[in-house]
Amino acid sequence: MSLALDYFGVSHYISVPIAAVLLVVITATGSFQRWERFMLFFVVANFLVIPLAIFSHPHVGAFIHG
């Protein structure tokens, strides 16, 4: 989440505590089923990065290095 907020110009000093508080609140106040759905959403969102990286046609050297 903090990396995503970095795209919008939000500092890591702000985004990391926001992400931590959000995860603690979801874990502490919700049911396990709701938390599990939330985490599965993040997993699916992370897998979407793979085709986006391929379709952006990066330079091979930068792709391997990064």
C-alpha positions, 0 to 999 in steps of 0.5 A, a space after each residue: 500500500 505504501 508503494 501505491 501511495 508513493 505513486 500519488 506523491 504521499 511520503 513513506 513516513 505517512 503511507 506506512 503508518 496508514 497501511 499498518 493502522 489499516 491492517 490492524 483495524 481490519 484484523 482486530 474488528 472484522 471477521 476472519 472471512 472478511 480479512 481473508 477476502 481483503 488479503 485475497 484481493 491484494 494477492 490478485 492485485 499483485 498478480 495483475 502487475 505481471 501482465 502490466 510489466 510485460 505489456 509496458 515493454 521494458 528494456 530487458 536489462 532494466 527488467 532483469 536488474 529491477 
